[in-house]
Amino acid sequence: MFLLFLALSFNEPKFCPTAIWNSNGITIANQLLVGLGPISIFVSTNNTIYVANRENSTIVMWEEDSVNPAKVIRGNFTQPLSLFVTLNRDIYIGDEGDDVHIDDKNYDGFKNGRVQKWMAETNNFVTVMNVNSSCWGLFVDINDTLYCSMPFRAQVVKRSFNDDVMASNRVAAGTGIRGSALDQLNGPMGIFVDINLDLYVADCENHQVQLFQLGNSNGITVAGRKSLKPTVTLSSPIGVILDAEKYLFIVELGYDRIVGSNVNGFRCLVGCYRSGSQSNQLSNPVRFSFDRSGNIKAIFQFDFAKVYWNPRLSTERERIVNVLHHNDLVFDVFAGVGPFVVPASMLDCTVYANDINPESVKWMTINLKTNRTKKSSNEYHVFNLDGREFLRTIVFPRIESYQKEIANDNEKRWCLSDNKIIILMNLPDIALTFLDVLPEWLSENIEEKQQWILPIHIHCYTFSKADNPDEDIRLRLKTILPNINDNQISCRFVRQVAPKKDMMCVNIILFDKKKKETRNECDEEKEEKNPTKRFKQDSSE
């Protein structure tokens, strides 16, 4: 009789049923080491830690018990999103790229979106997979097949290293259309492939973990609300790994915790005391990995105790960014750390970004400087003001001067005739109330405003607990903006944040001479069907 032992490059500890973890975490690396906005971490079987430093476009690795990096790997890759390390220490890197990709299929993408392999023996790089998208999860199985999860394509693809170099990627899971059917995914993030070649997917926007058995295109829900057996309620799972006995361990953005299963079912392991910055709390964890002793190494992106950022709105940010054009004028009233304005700036929009929190302004400024491409020529301006003050003293005066400038210049009128002005108000708890500064401004210099060329699109986010959120929001708006017509307003469902509590986006269009008398959809929704530009928003977005 022969026994076959499969050597793995990552740790799959075997735990006793009563295993517990210390509820207090220990910081092993800070921003000086891993940069701003790290997303991916990998711990090898000899406890070497690898982190993708997005800020500096490097891979940082350091040995067990060392505080200084053993090696910093640089190459022709940009803002790495994901990584996987094999037994021979080769590193596979999800290269996000820095060029906006024009895509007619309503997907995100980058011209040089790809997976690169760094070869430890030669210190050289080679491209092993072209995806023209963003790989948020990478995995290499025991048969030398590389997997890439693409949340904005709603799909996981794979490629065998034994295939011809010209062979196309194969679909491992998902149809490419977002959905909740058995063969669909919605925002696939972390992935794991076991020794049976079964694929586990953290199906983020469906709030579940799906198992796709080898050769089967239909998934089985193994954790989450739709699982056949009672398991655990998940909220935006972003990472999944298995231990030696195939028990699941899942990191959640929504509940800011790590949960694990054993013979008795699921239990909370880390971050069980609500979101926060204390040593026994988590706030927006993104990835984790076991070391060989079974300790959990988790990774975070900002000092979230001091800033506001909601990564669960990545699809909504993508929707807004999709309809931006070169030279659009963008104002973000509650910009946070810049998840909307950073990609807008990279698309060469002129950006005015504001937040009342000075810590957010600091990080937003860093993000804007870090992420601007060489092709970005338009300006960005950052402010630390109250929202109403920003609207009154910055937004309204700048719109007036810009509209007047265009109206008086025939060349600009022609060049910018298809552009627009965007006002973003993404603070759902109170954003709607800040619209009370509009009526006074709109009533001033009416004749002059009637000559304006560019339409103004306001995207204001709010919550509704009503059975009919659209009707509820329109009634609330009438008390704030009594002179706005119904055909200037459209409401859009964003996500359910709690039972009977929906986040909605209110779209208000002003001074749009091109719009029809009746409107069932906002311009953005029409443009989505035939986008001209796409940009994948940074997660440290």
TIPA-386046 format. One record per residue (C-alpha): residue in one letter; x, y, z. Coordinates in Angstrom, 3 decimals. Layout:
BEGIN
  code        px        py        pz
     A         X         Y         Z
...
***
This chain:
BEGIN
  code        px        py        pz
     M     0.000     0.000     0.000
     F     1.271     3.460    -0.902
     L     0.447     6.673     0.928
     L     0.540     9.895    -1.067
     F     1.381    13.049     0.846
     L     0.663    16.309    -0.957
     A     2.960    19.180    -0.079
     L     1.195    22.524     0.136
     S     2.714    26.000     0.153
     F     0.200    27.351     2.665
     N    -0.806    26.267     6.152
     E    -3.805    24.009     6.773
     P    -3.652    23.436    10.542
     K    -5.609    20.694    12.262
     F    -7.487    22.063    15.266
     C    -9.109    20.312    18.174
     P   -12.889    20.898    18.440
     T   -12.432    23.223    21.424
     A    -9.730    25.412    19.859
     I   -10.031    29.116    20.632
     W    -8.017    32.176    19.671
     N    -6.903    35.068    21.836
     S    -9.479    37.807    21.367
     N    -6.759    40.482    21.503
     G    -4.661    40.930    18.384
     I    -1.010    41.945    18.123
     T     0.151    44.370    15.425
     I     2.936    42.759    13.392
     A     3.320    45.428    10.676
     N     2.208    49.018    10.167
     Q     1.824    51.338     7.200
     L     5.549    52.056     7.058
     L     6.087    48.419     6.115
     V     3.018    47.421     4.091
     G     1.995    50.822     2.712
     L    -1.392    52.455     2.370
     G    -4.313    50.192     1.536
     P    -2.816    46.677     1.594
     I    -5.330    44.015     0.591
     S    -3.573    40.655     0.292
     I    -1.510    38.586     2.736
     F     0.033    35.126     2.415
     V     1.816    33.070     5.081
     S     3.958    30.179     3.838
     T     4.572    26.879     5.622
     N     7.855    28.213     7.009
     N     5.968    31.239     8.362
     T     7.356    33.736     5.878
     I     4.814    36.541     5.524
     Y     4.108    38.151     2.149
     V     2.041    41.333     1.745
     A     1.147    43.195    -1.435
     N     2.090    46.847    -0.866
     R    -0.309    48.683    -3.152
     E     0.992    52.142    -2.341
     N     4.529    51.403    -3.526
     S     3.660    48.627    -6.014
     T     5.915    46.115    -4.270
     I     5.697    42.744    -2.548
     V     7.102    42.859     0.976
     M     8.238    39.656     2.665
     W     9.631    39.109     6.132
     E    10.597    36.094     8.170
     E     9.032    34.794    11.352
     D     9.755    36.936    14.435
     S    11.490    39.598    12.328
     V    10.383    43.224    12.318
     N    12.395    44.167     9.235
     P    11.615    43.025     5.681
     A    13.794    40.214     4.382
     K    13.085    41.247     0.808
     V    11.160    43.885    -1.126
     I    10.234    42.759    -4.635
     R     9.761    45.348    -7.353
     G     8.760    44.841   -10.927
     N     6.614    45.972   -13.798
     F     3.349    45.688   -11.872
     T     1.014    48.331   -10.450
     Q    -1.056    48.361    -7.258
     P    -1.081    44.582    -6.654
     L    -4.453    43.342    -5.432
     S    -3.738    39.694    -4.709
     L    -0.907    37.212    -4.382
     F    -0.203    33.508    -4.001
     V     3.119    31.845    -3.175
     T     4.019    28.312    -4.307
     L     6.360    25.772    -2.710
     N     9.356    26.905    -4.749
     R     8.740    30.469    -3.479
     D     7.493    31.747    -6.850
     I     4.944    34.533    -6.334
     Y     1.816    35.050    -8.445
     I     0.673    38.680    -8.423
     G    -2.657    40.182    -9.458
     D    -1.446    43.219   -11.414
     E    -4.206    45.813   -11.500
     G    -2.535    48.151   -13.970
     D    -2.797    51.926   -14.200
     D    -4.404    52.577   -17.587
     V    -8.152    52.978   -17.991
     H    -9.527    50.339   -20.336
     I   -12.350    51.117   -22.754
     D   -14.714    48.160   -22.714
     D   -17.977    47.837   -24.611
     K   -19.232    44.903   -22.548
     N   -20.168    46.846   -19.414
     Y   -17.238    45.454   -17.456
     D   -14.388    47.039   -15.613
     G   -10.902    46.475   -16.885
     F    -7.373    47.656   -17.448
     K    -5.233    47.504   -20.563
     N    -2.556    45.528   -18.759
     G    -4.815    43.616   -16.373
     R    -2.963    40.353   -15.814
     V    -1.394    37.907   -13.406
     Q     2.373    38.005   -13.219
     K     4.726    35.381   -11.849
     W     7.900    36.361   -10.030
     M    10.412    33.528   -10.267
     A    12.430    33.251    -7.080
     E    15.348    31.469    -8.742
     T    15.966    34.086   -11.440
     N    14.306    37.194    -9.966
     N    12.499    37.627   -13.298
     F     8.838    38.230   -14.120
     V     6.622    36.522   -16.669
     T     2.936    37.074   -17.479
     V     0.987    33.846   -16.901
     M    -2.604    35.022   -17.317
     N    -4.265    37.937   -19.094
     V    -7.615    38.882   -17.607
     N    -8.199    42.537   -18.546
     S    -9.835    42.944   -15.168
     S    -9.044    42.863   -11.467
     C    -8.085    39.619    -9.722
     W    -9.188    40.049    -6.113
     G    -8.376    36.442    -5.329
     L    -5.617    34.160    -6.618
     F    -5.036    30.476    -5.998
     V    -2.805    27.769    -7.475
     D    -4.137    24.239    -6.963
     I    -2.209    20.967    -6.625
     N    -2.428    20.408   -10.408
     D    -0.720    23.722   -11.196
     T    -3.906    25.464   -12.263
     L    -4.170    29.176   -11.537
     Y    -7.530    30.640   -10.449
     C    -8.511    34.333   -10.529
     S   -11.694    35.780    -8.999
     M   -13.092    38.859   -10.729
     P   -15.845    40.545    -8.674
     F   -16.861    43.013   -11.356
     R   -17.137    40.283   -13.980
     A   -19.020    38.034   -11.532
     Q   -16.789    35.148   -12.444
     V   -13.830    32.981   -11.463
     V   -11.546    31.914   -14.308
     K    -8.706    29.412   -14.370
     R    -5.743    28.487   -16.495
     S    -3.554    25.384   -16.361
     F     0.179    25.941   -16.614
     N     0.202    22.880   -18.864
     D    -2.026    24.604   -21.433
     D    -0.674    26.182   -24.582
     V     0.334    29.785   -23.946
     M    -2.246    30.962   -26.497
     A    -5.111    29.019   -24.912
     S    -7.974    31.061   -23.477
     N    -8.851    31.144   -19.803
     R   -11.525    28.672   -18.754
     V   -14.526    29.506   -16.583
     A   -14.312    27.933   -13.128
     A   -17.477    29.495   -11.680
     G   -20.050    32.126   -12.551
     T   -21.751    33.100   -15.783
     G   -20.312    36.586   -16.098
     I   -23.685    38.088   -15.158
     R   -24.317    39.136   -11.565
     G   -27.039    37.118    -9.903
     S   -28.019    34.704    -7.154
     A   -28.865    31.606    -9.210
     L   -26.901    28.436    -8.485
     D   -24.584    29.022   -11.439
     Q   -24.121    32.746   -10.756
     L   -21.970    34.917    -8.511
     N   -22.232    38.503    -7.339
     G   -18.928    40.023    -6.353
     P   -16.717    36.923    -5.924
     M   -13.719    37.811    -3.778
     G   -11.575    35.325    -1.843
     I   -11.187    31.808    -3.277
     F    -9.810    28.488    -2.047
     V    -9.266    25.198    -3.905
     D    -8.898    22.010    -1.854
     I    -6.979    18.845    -2.738
     N   -10.109    17.429    -4.402
     L   -10.044    20.432    -6.760
     D   -13.304    21.721    -5.285
     L   -13.549    25.505    -5.482
     Y   -14.816    27.626    -2.569
     V   -15.838    31.214    -3.348
     A   -16.585    34.088    -0.969
     D   -19.658    35.351    -2.858
     C   -19.556    38.794    -1.280
     E   -22.671    40.547    -2.555
     N   -24.800    37.401    -2.177
     H   -23.626    37.130     1.459
     Q   -22.654    33.483     1.191
     V   -19.841    31.039     0.489
     Q   -20.341    28.828    -2.555
     L   -18.780    25.430    -3.236
     F   -18.275    24.468    -6.882
     Q   -17.333    20.822    -7.083
     L   -15.010    19.770    -9.877
     G   -16.855    19.683   -13.197
     N   -20.056    21.219   -11.806
     S   -21.181    24.692   -12.873
     N   -23.847    24.906   -10.154
     G   -22.681    25.964    -6.735
     I   -23.696    24.656    -3.322
     T   -24.162    27.205    -0.547
     V   -22.029    25.959     2.350
     A   -22.312    29.077     4.511
     G   -24.816    31.908     4.524
     R   -28.522    32.475     4.467
     K   -29.283    30.105     1.554
     S   -27.345    27.090     2.814
     L   -29.281    23.808     2.882
     K   -28.308    23.170     6.487
     P   -28.359    25.879     9.178
     T   -24.892    27.431     9.230
     V   -24.247    31.107     9.921
     T   -25.611    34.439     8.739
     L   -22.918    36.231     6.761
     S   -22.567    39.849     5.684
     S   -20.252    40.561     2.756
     P   -17.797    37.662     3.130
     I   -14.521    38.622     1.469
     G   -12.161    35.758     2.280
     V   -12.408    31.995     2.838
     I    -9.868    29.301     3.759
     L   -10.081    25.691     4.957
     D    -8.232    23.819     7.671
     A    -6.849    20.278     7.386
     E   -10.276    18.740     8.000
     K   -12.059    21.018     5.508
     Y   -13.720    23.212     8.112
     L   -14.461    26.714     6.844
     F   -12.955    29.963     8.108
     I   -14.475    33.158     6.733
     V   -13.657    36.865     7.061
     E   -16.603    39.280     6.750
     L   -16.620    42.941     5.850
     G   -20.223    43.392     6.916
     Y   -19.906    42.109    10.472
     D   -16.191    42.978    10.857
     R   -15.258    39.555    12.137
     I   -13.734    36.174    11.370
     V   -15.906    33.105    11.883
     G   -14.940    29.443    11.762
     S   -16.674    26.095    11.707
     N   -16.005    22.814    13.481
     V   -17.908    19.656    14.320
     N   -20.330    21.761    16.381
     G   -21.052    24.336    13.669
     F   -19.949    27.954    13.257
     R   -18.696    30.300    15.954
     C   -17.113    33.733    16.033
     L   -13.324    33.662    16.435
     V   -12.050    37.226    16.080
     G   -13.823    40.584    16.091
     C   -16.738    39.366    18.184
     Y   -17.103    42.656    20.071
     R   -18.460    44.926    17.345
     S   -16.443    47.027    14.937
     G   -13.693    49.204    16.328
     S    -9.996    49.899    16.741
     Q    -9.368    48.132    20.049
     S    -7.103    45.083    20.137
     N   -10.143    42.776    20.426
     Q   -12.012    44.425    17.552
     L   -11.804    44.455    13.773
     S   -12.837    47.168    11.356
     N   -13.156    46.260     7.692
     P   -10.824    43.248     7.620
     V    -9.896    42.248     4.087
     R    -7.729    39.099     4.152
     F    -6.315    36.575     6.598
     S    -4.052    33.534     6.634
     F    -2.960    30.861     9.114
     D     0.643    30.439    10.168
     R     1.926    26.929    10.869
     S     0.844    27.161    14.516
     G    -2.705    28.070    13.543
     N    -2.384    31.739    14.484
     I    -4.478    34.061    12.333
     K    -2.681    36.812    10.425
     A    -5.211    39.437     9.295
     I    -4.745    42.570     7.223
     F    -6.434    46.001     7.277
     Q    -6.243    49.095     5.157
     F    -6.525    52.326     7.155
     D    -6.782    53.625    10.653
     F   -10.508    52.990    10.396
     A   -11.142    54.316    13.889
     K   -10.449    57.767    12.483
     V   -11.892    57.674     8.977
     Y   -15.133    56.728     7.238
     W   -15.053    54.348     4.274
     N   -17.579    51.792     3.142
     P   -16.031    49.072     0.948
     R   -19.403    47.371     0.605
     L   -20.397    50.054    -1.904
     S   -17.843    49.011    -4.514
     T   -20.553    48.182    -7.072
     E   -22.222    51.546    -6.528
     R   -18.927    53.382    -6.900
     E   -18.333    51.459   -10.113
     R   -21.759    52.532   -11.411
     I   -21.052    56.212   -10.832
     V   -17.526    56.055   -12.215
     N   -18.777    54.277   -15.340
     V   -20.693    57.342   -16.506
     L   -17.948    59.886   -15.934
     H   -16.322    61.504   -18.924
     H   -13.037    63.279   -19.444
     N   -13.403    66.899   -18.227
     D   -16.532    66.315   -16.138
     L   -16.659    68.484   -13.025
     V   -17.056    66.373    -9.862
     F   -17.905    67.620    -6.358
     D   -17.922    65.143    -3.464
     V   -19.480    66.646    -0.338
     F   -18.678    63.713     1.980
     A   -15.625    62.290     0.252
     G   -14.153    60.235     3.101
     V   -10.793    58.807     2.026
     G   -11.634    59.273    -1.650
     P   -13.282    56.099    -3.020
     F   -15.283    58.138    -5.563
     V   -12.928    61.018    -6.303
     V    -9.751    58.978    -6.785
     P   -11.020    57.106    -9.884
     A   -12.732    60.301   -11.072
     S    -9.390    62.088   -10.932
     M    -7.708    59.237   -12.796
     L   -10.330    59.593   -15.529
     D    -9.177    63.202   -15.890
     C   -12.207    64.818   -14.295
     T   -11.719    68.025   -12.342
     V   -12.351    67.056    -8.732
     Y   -13.415    69.059    -5.675
     A   -13.401    66.759    -2.653
     N   -14.507    67.624     0.862
     D   -14.777    65.975     4.253
     I   -15.299    67.456     7.702
     N   -12.991    64.848     9.251
     P    -9.354    66.044     9.024
     E    -8.068    62.477     9.268
     S   -10.126    61.507     6.214
     V    -8.814    64.553     4.369
     K    -5.248    63.477     5.132
     W    -5.792    59.990     3.715
     M    -7.791    61.302     0.777
     T    -4.948    63.629    -0.185
     I    -2.492    60.731    -0.018
     N    -4.815    58.563    -2.119
     L    -5.215    61.241    -4.772
     K    -1.474    61.801    -5.019
     T    -0.693    58.083    -5.009
     N    -3.245    57.014    -7.605
     R    -3.061    59.759   -10.214
     T    -1.802    58.482   -13.541
     K     0.763    60.245   -15.658
     K    -2.013    61.096   -18.105
     S    -4.083    62.949   -15.501
     S    -3.966    66.621   -16.412
     N    -6.978    68.110   -14.651
     E    -6.794    69.500   -11.148
     Y    -8.040    68.155    -7.846
     H    -8.873    70.290    -4.808
     V    -9.324    69.014    -1.256
     F   -11.295    70.788     1.489
     N   -11.944    70.260     5.192
     L   -15.331    71.947     5.619
     D   -18.824    71.322     6.891
     G   -20.979    69.961     4.067
     R   -23.272    72.986     3.846
     E   -20.330    75.367     3.963
     F   -18.659    73.420     1.162
     L   -21.817    73.633    -0.974
     R   -22.343    77.347    -0.343
     T   -18.753    78.590    -0.557
     I   -17.107    76.182    -2.994
     V   -19.602    74.174    -5.047
     F   -22.171    76.800    -6.008
     P   -19.687    79.619    -6.828
     R   -17.497    77.264    -8.871
     I   -20.488    75.949   -10.836
     E   -21.613    79.500   -11.596
     S   -18.198    80.625   -12.820
     Y   -17.690    77.444   -14.842
     Q   -21.104    77.668   -16.520
     K   -20.521    81.335   -17.346
     E   -17.059    80.546   -18.705
     I   -18.483    77.905   -21.046
     A   -21.471    79.981   -22.120
     N   -19.164    82.827   -23.189
     D   -16.680    80.677   -25.106
     N   -17.925    79.045   -28.320
     E   -14.995    76.645   -28.507
     K   -15.585    75.383   -24.965
     R   -19.310    75.139   -25.621
     W   -18.596    72.782   -28.487
     C   -15.860    70.762   -26.741
     L   -17.768    70.324   -23.477
     S   -21.306    69.984   -24.817
     D   -21.509    66.319   -23.745
     N   -20.078    66.866   -20.289
     K   -21.883    67.296   -16.984
     I   -21.429    68.387   -13.405
     I   -21.676    65.723   -10.706
     I   -22.457    66.390    -7.040
     L   -22.003    63.331    -4.803
     M   -23.519    63.181    -1.323
     N   -22.695    59.793     0.155
     L   -23.556    60.008     3.840
     P   -26.878    58.146     3.969
     D   -27.778    59.017     7.554
     I   -27.995    62.780     6.925
     A   -27.094    63.617     3.309
     L   -30.687    64.306     2.242
     T   -31.041    67.081     4.822
     F   -28.101    68.973     3.275
     L   -30.175    69.574     0.151
     D   -31.932    72.360     2.053
     V   -29.298    74.798     0.736
     L   -30.467    74.259    -2.857
     P   -33.740    76.261    -3.007
     E   -32.149    79.587    -2.092
     W   -29.335    79.111    -4.595
     L   -31.659    77.981    -7.391
     S   -33.886    81.028    -6.889
     E   -30.998    83.455    -7.472
     N   -30.205    84.839   -10.952
     I   -32.773    82.605   -12.614
     E   -32.376    84.147   -16.073
     E   -28.631    83.605   -15.993
     K   -29.030    80.002   -14.887
     Q   -31.395    79.338   -17.785
     Q   -28.456    79.960   -20.136
     W   -26.315    77.296   -18.527
     I   -24.942    74.626   -20.831
     L   -23.988    71.727   -18.559
     P   -26.586    69.672   -16.678
     I   -26.061    69.087   -12.960
     H   -26.516    65.530   -11.677
     I   -26.888    65.162    -7.913
     H   -26.434    61.691    -6.428
     C   -27.642    61.752    -2.836
     Y   -27.713    58.610    -0.679
     T   -30.248    57.952     2.048
     F   -31.933    55.190     4.017
     S   -35.580    54.175     3.917
     K   -37.520    51.772     6.130
     A   -40.757    52.215     4.190
     D   -42.494    49.466     2.226
     N   -42.287    51.769    -0.790
     P   -38.890    53.521    -0.517
     D   -39.358    55.463    -3.764
     E   -42.590    57.045    -2.546
     D   -41.135    57.660     0.909
     I   -38.095    59.498    -0.472
     R   -40.115    61.594    -2.917
     L   -42.377    62.749    -0.083
     R   -39.367    63.691     2.037
     L   -37.807    65.530    -0.891
     K   -40.949    67.581    -1.462
     T   -40.510    69.188     1.947
     I   -36.881    70.056     1.153
     L   -37.138    70.885    -2.567
     P   -40.755    71.943    -3.176
     N   -40.074    73.284    -6.688
     I   -38.390    70.193    -8.106
     N   -40.518    68.275   -10.616
     D   -41.065    64.539   -10.341
     N   -39.444    63.934   -13.729
     Q   -36.206    65.445   -12.394
     I   -35.985    62.759    -9.706
     S   -35.285    59.053    -9.861
     C   -34.633    56.682    -6.967
     R   -32.418    53.646    -7.167
     F   -32.049    50.722    -4.771
     V   -28.415    50.262    -3.685
     R   -28.408    47.555    -1.019
     Q   -30.259    46.257     2.001
     V   -28.326    47.220     5.115
     A   -30.688    45.547     7.594
     P   -34.111    43.896     7.557
     K   -36.591    46.488     6.234
     K   -33.863    49.112     5.882
     D   -32.730    49.922     2.341
     M   -29.998    52.206     1.137
     M   -31.221    54.234    -1.825
     C   -29.576    56.617    -4.269
     V   -31.625    59.675    -5.201
     N   -30.700    61.115    -8.596
     I   -31.703    64.738    -9.179
     I   -31.037    66.315   -12.569
     L   -30.982    70.090   -12.960
     F   -30.627    72.258   -16.079
     D   -30.744    69.320   -18.476
     K   -31.870    70.745   -21.790
     K   -31.534    67.350   -23.480
     K   -33.877    65.398   -21.240
     K   -37.339    64.423   -22.354
     E   -40.489    65.644   -20.686
     T   -40.994    62.250   -19.058
     R   -38.204    60.132   -17.701
     N   -38.372    56.613   -16.343
     E   -34.629    56.216   -16.002
     C   -31.872    58.629   -15.167
     D   -29.231    59.408   -17.788
     E   -26.675    57.382   -15.912
     E   -28.711    54.186   -16.240
     K   -29.085    54.747   -19.983
     E   -25.380    55.406   -20.374
     E   -24.556    52.221   -18.473
     K   -25.909    50.203   -21.395
     N   -23.277    51.684   -23.686
     P   -20.421    52.967   -21.552
     T   -17.518    54.713   -23.203
     K   -15.055    54.489   -20.359
     R   -14.492    52.135   -17.472
     F   -12.377    52.330   -14.391
     K   -11.988    49.927   -11.658
     Q   -12.102    51.769    -8.318
     D    -9.243    51.193    -5.881
     S   -10.496    48.875    -2.718
     S    -8.742    50.999    -0.485
     E   -11.250    52.838    -2.142
***
